[in-house]
Amino acid sequence: MIDKSKEYRSARLILLQDTGMMALASLAAILLVRWLSEPILGFTVIVLEWVGIALVASLLGNLITGSHRSVRRYATVRSTAKIVGAIFFKEVVLSLVLTLGLIRFGSAALCVVSIIADLLMSFIIIFYLRYSASLYASEKTDVKEVASRGNALVMGTGASSVLLAKDLDEEGKYEVVGFISPEREMSGRVIEDKVVYYCADPDDLNTLQWKVGGIDCIFFPKDWDHTGKAQGEGDSSATPQADGMTRTGHFFKRTFDILVSGVLLILFSPVIAICAIAVKLQDGGKVIFSQERIGRDGKPFNIYKFRSMRPDAEAAGAQLYSGDGDPRLTRVGRFLRNHHLDELPQLWNVFKGDMSFIGYRPERQVYIDQIMQHNPRYRYLYQLRPGVTSYATLYNGYTDTMEKMLTRLDLDLYWLRNHSLWFDAKVLGLTFLSIVTGKKF
């Protein structure tokens, strides 16, 4: 039997989510118009009026079209049409407001540009959010199982190698991360959604391991002629090579980190100030908690958070956070953690270059040593910056046991071998969705 009360709660949540995001799109649009135009007289008042009307119009549009009842996000043409209808309803209302002169931009051109910008921003934000939600729902059940599979490569690029890769995928014990070939001209080609890697000697194989987070097994088809062998794990002391993302991808990622973290530090400065005052008033202790973590190239750095625990939280030694019931949490600290506000100072870590928005969560050396006793592949993560959030955090949450740490490592290595700008964008969207819907990690 369908739980009607649960379905209604979900619909209300989606209504609030979509309404809020559509209003946020209107704010982004009006700020973009201002940035592209000459100074607008009374702009602050215009922003408040524009966002306020957009908020009401968005709510009415979602209620009239019933888009919030499409609990499965936009998986069908019908649900997509409802979302489009709600967005267009908002734009019609805003157009009427401009036509009637209730909001005055000073020129007809600005009015047209504002409506177009609002429409585009609404589509981008709403559909990106819903697409992320649909991906999260589809992956949630099996992502840990997939990430825990062994890494395999298939030698060769012929028909027998392709057939062998398919059989291994169906078997489910290994994830075939690509084909390897001793022919340099085959490097970078894609066969059946799998990349071909050039590999002619053990040094090439060792470099490849850094890209895919380690190799468990190399499979040879029965008709392989044994030329260009490439076997073995490689030298564990070798210098890390670049991961699978291109240099251009890394440049855009770092540029995004600098620009967005800088803007957010300014925009969230009032929230940061309020949080700092609340922490200080709680018990008079330090506001910022600083702790040494291990980051890129295995180098230590200090990570910053708002202090959420008592000043003597680790008087007895290093301890893992055990969730809401952790007795070391202060009342203010519990609130900050539940709403992810304790992480705001990490924007400074991102701006400095210690961290990225998306990566693997940085850990203390004492726990890394324990993890590497079970799985030494943690070292492959050192080639990248750790992140404020991660693919592993979405599906594994906070880690308070060694079992969870090892599962997190499997997920981090899965992210590493599939690393791309699109994958990072997906993780960022899912994280944002989780925060606005109140999910606790």
N, C-alpha and C positions, 0 to 999 in steps of 0.2 A: 504493500500500500504506500502511496506517495505521502510524504510528510508535508501537509499543506502549510503548516506554520513555518517550517524550514524554508519552503519555497517562497513564501511571502517575505520572510526576512532577507532572503537572497535578492529578491526583486527590489526591495527597498534600498538595499545596499548598492545595487547597480544603479538605481535611480540617483542616489546621492553621488555616486562615483561619476556618472556621465554628466550630471548637471554641473558638478564642480569642475570637471575637466573642460567642459564647453565654456564656462565662465573664464577659466584660466586661459583658454585659447583666445577669447576676446581681449583679455588683458595683454597677452603677448602681441596680438595684432595691432592694438592701439599704440603700444610702445614702439613697435616696428615702424608704424606710419610716422610717429613723431620723430624717430631717428632718421628717417629718409626725407623729412620735410623741413621747412623753415619753422621757427618758433611759432607755437599756436597760443593765442591769447586765452588765458584761463584754462590751461591744459589740465591742471590738477582736478578741477571741478568736472571737466569733460570726461576724464578717466573714471571718476567715481560714478558719474551718470551712465556712462557706456557699459561698465562692468555690472552695475546694478540692474540695468534693463536687460542685459544679456543673461544674467542669472535667472531673473524671473521668466524671460522668454524660453530659456533652455528647460527650466522645470516644466512649464506648460507644454512645450513641444514634446518632451519625453512622456508626459502623462497622456497627451492627446493621441500620440502614435502608439503608445504602449511598448516602446522600445525596451523599457526596463524589465519587461516580462520575458524578454529573450535571454533566458538564463544561460543558454549555451553560447553566448556571445554572438558573433556574426558568422556562424557556420552555415547558414542557409541564405538563399536569395531574399526570402521574406523578412528575416530579421535584419539583413543589411538595408533593405528598403525602409524599414521603420526608423533606423538610425539616420539614414539620409533625410527622411521626412522631418525628423526632429531638428536636425541641423538647419534645413531650409526654412522651417518655421521660425527659428531664431533670427535668421537673416532677413526674413520678410518683416518681422517686427522691428528690427533695427533700421531697415530701409524706410519704414513708415515714420519712425521717430525722426529720422534725418529729413524726410520730405516735409513733415509738419513743422520743422524748425525747433523741435524740443531740445535737440543738441546741435550746436552751431560750430562747424569746423572753419568757417570763413570762406570756403570755396567748394564748388560742386565736385571738382576733381578729387579733393581730399575725401569727400563723402564716398565716392565710387571706390577709391583705393582702399578705404577702410572696410567697406563691405566685402570686397574681394579678398583682402588680407584675412579678415575674420573667417570667411568661408574656408579658405585654404588651411588656416591654422586649426580650425575645428575638425576638418577631415583628417589632417595629419595626426593630431593628438588623440582623437577618439579611436580611430581605426588602428593606430599603433598600439594603444593601450589594450584594445580588445583582441588584437592579434596576439599580443604577448600573453594575454589571459588564456586564449585558446591553446597556445603552445604549452603553457604551464599545466593546464588540465590534461592534455594529451600525454605529456611526458612524466607527470608526477608518479604514476604507478610503476614504471619500469626503469626510470633513469638510473637508480642505484645499481640495479642488476646489470644494466648495460655497461656502466662505468667500471664495474668490478671484473669484467671479462679480461682475459689476458690479451696482450697486444701481439698480433701476428702480421707477418709480411709473406707475400707469395712471390716466389722467384719466377721471373719471366713475364711476358705479356701476350703470349699466344692463347689460342682457344682453350687448351687444357688448363692453363693457369687461371683464366677467367672462370672456368667451370669449377676448379678447385676452390677459388675464393667464394663462389656462391654456396658450395657445399658447406664450407666452414661457417659462413654467416648463418645458414639454416640450422647448423648443429648448435650454435649458441655458446660454445665454450670459449671461443676467441672472437675478438673484433679484428677483422682484417683491415688494417689502416692503410694499406696500399700495396702496390707491386714494386719489385726492385728489378732493375735491368743493368747489365754491364755496358749497355750502349748509351753513350752520353746524349745522343739526339732524341732519345725517348724521355729524357728528364722533363718533368712538368706536365706531361700529357695525362689526360684523364680517361680511364677505361671503367665503364660501369660505375661511375661516381667515385672511383678510387684513383688517387694520384700515383703516377709512376715516379719512383725515385731512382736516381743514378747511384749505383753502388758497385764498384769494381774491386775494392780491397777493404781490409779491416778498418782503415782510417775513415773511409767513406761511411762505413757502417756505424762507427762510433759517432760521427757527426749526425747521422740520421737519428740515432737514439735520442739525442737532445731535442730534436724536433718533435718526436712522437711520444716522449716520456718513457722511453725504455722499450725493449723488444723481448718478448717471452719466447717466441718461436718463429723460425722461418720455414715455410713449407715449400717443398719442391714437387712439381707435377711429375708423374711417372715417366714422361718422355723427355725430361730435362737431360741435356747432353753433358752436364757437369763442367761446362766451360764458365769461366768468370765466377768461381765460387766466392761466397761472402758469408762467413759464419763467425760465431763467437759474440761475446758481449762487449768487447772493446776495452780500452783502458779506462778504469774508473777514475783515474786522476787527471784525465784530459780536461783542457779548458772548455767551458761551455760554449757552444755555438749558438747562433741565432735560432729562435724558434720558427714555427711555420709561417708567421705573419710577415709580409713584405716590409721593406724599409719604409716605403711610402705609408703603409698602414700604421707602423709605429710612430711615424712623424705626425700623422693626423690624430692618433690617439693621445700623444703627449700634448699636442697643441690644444686639443679638446680639454684635457685635464687642467692645463694652465688657465685657459680662458674661463671655463665654467667654475672652477674652484675660486678664482679671483672674484667673479661676479657674485657667487653665492656667499662668500665671506662678507661682501658689502651688503647684499640684500638681507642676510640673516643676522646682521650685527645686532639689531634690537633683540632678537630671540636669544642670541648668544649672551648678551648682557643680562637678560632676565634669568637665564639658566645659571649664570655665574653668581648672581646675587642670591638665588635660591639655595645653591650649594653652600655658599658662605654662611648664610643665616641658619642653615641646618645644625651645624655644630662648630662653626668657626674655624674649621680646618682648611687645608689647601683646596683651591677651586679646581685646578687642573691636575689630573693624574698622569704622570709620565712614567713610561716603562720601556726598558730595552727590548727590542724585537730584532729578529734577523730578517734582512731584506735582500735586495738584488745583489748578486755576486757573493752571497753569504756574509755581507757586511752588516754590522749592528746599526740600528738607528733608534731614536726615541719616538715612540708613538704617543699621541696626546688624546686624552679623553676628559670629559667632565668626571670628577670623582663621584662614584656612586656607592662606595663602600666606606665603612668606618676607617679612620686613619690607621688603626692597628690590624687591618684585615689580613695581612700576611706576616704577622709577628711570629707565627709558628712555621713559616716557610711558604714556598710557592704552592698555591692551591687553585684548582680549576673552579670557574663559576658554575654553580649548580642550579641555576634557574631562579624563578621568582621566590622560591622558598629559602634561598641562601640567607642565613641569619646575619651575614656581614653587611647586607644592603641597608642603606639608610632609607627613610621614607621618600625623600626627594630623589634619591638615587634609583629607587625602584620605578618611580614615575618616568624618569629620564630614560631608563633602559627599555621600559615597555613601549615607549614612543620613539626609540632610536635617537633621542636628542643627545645622549651622552657621546655620540660619535661626531658631533659637529666640529670639535676642534681638529679632527683629522683632515678637514678641508685644508688646513695649513700644511699638513704632511703631504697632501697631494700637490699643493702649489709649489712646495719646496722641491718635489721630485723624489721624496722617500717612498711615496705610494702612488697608486693610480686609483681611479674610481672602481675599475674592475680588475681583479687579479685573484690571488689566493690570499686567505687571511694570514697575516704574519704571526709567527709563533715565537715563544721564548726558546732559547738554546736548550734549556733543561728538558723541554718536551720534545724538541726536534731530535735530540740524542735518543730518547726513548722510541720515537717513531722510526728512526733509521735502523734501530736494532731489529725491527719487524719488517721494514720495507725501505731499503736504502735509496729508492728512487725519489725520495723527497728532494735530493740534490738537483734534480732536473728543474725544479721550480725556481732555483736561484737565478736563472737567466732572465727572469722578468721581475718587474716591480710587484710587490704585494698590493692588495686592493682594499678599499673601504668595504666593498661587498664582493661576493664571489658566487660562482655557479654552485659551489658546494654548500654555501650558506642557505641558498634557496631550498635545497632538498634535504639537507642534513642538520640545519640549525646550529646552535651552539654546541661545542664538543666538551663533554664532561667525563668521558671515558676513553680509554685507549682504542676500544672498538670503533667509536665514533670518529676518532682521529684518523684511523686507518681508512674508514669509509670516506671521510673528507678528502684524504689523499688520492683515493681512486677517482673521485669526482674532479679534483684539481688537475690530475693528469689527463683526464678525459677532456677537460677544457683546454689544456695545453696543446694536445695533439689536434684539436679542432679550432685552434685560436684564429680568429678573424675579427674584423671590425663589426661584421654583422652579428657574430656570436656575442661580442661584448655589448652591442646595442640591445640584443634580446635580453641579456642578463640585467642590463640597466633598466629596461622596461618592466621586467618581471619584479625587480626589487622595488621600483616605484609603485607598482600595482599592489604589492604585498604591504607596503607601508601605509598607503592611503586606505586600504581595506582593513587595517588593524591587525595584520598577521604578526605573530610573535615568532622570532627566529630562535 
